[in-house]
Amino acid sequence: MSIFRQYIAPLLVVLVFLIALVAVSARIFLPSDMAAPAPIGIILGYW
């Protein structure tokens, strides 16, 4: 159990942080129209 606490758990935390950092940073390189949130009005219009 100590191996999990010393090595595996911190590695998982760092990996999740890095994946989130890459996902958020990728918005910088998108065109401005793609980086904006999706329009909710059009999506709800189909229901």
SULHUDA-V660135 format. One record per helix or strand of 2 or more residues. SS is the DSSP state (~ for helix, > for strand). FROM is the first residue (numbers start at 1). TO is the last residue. Records with the same first field share a line. If there is no record, write none. Layout:
SS = FROM-TO  FROM-TO
This chain:
~ = 2-29  32-35  40-45
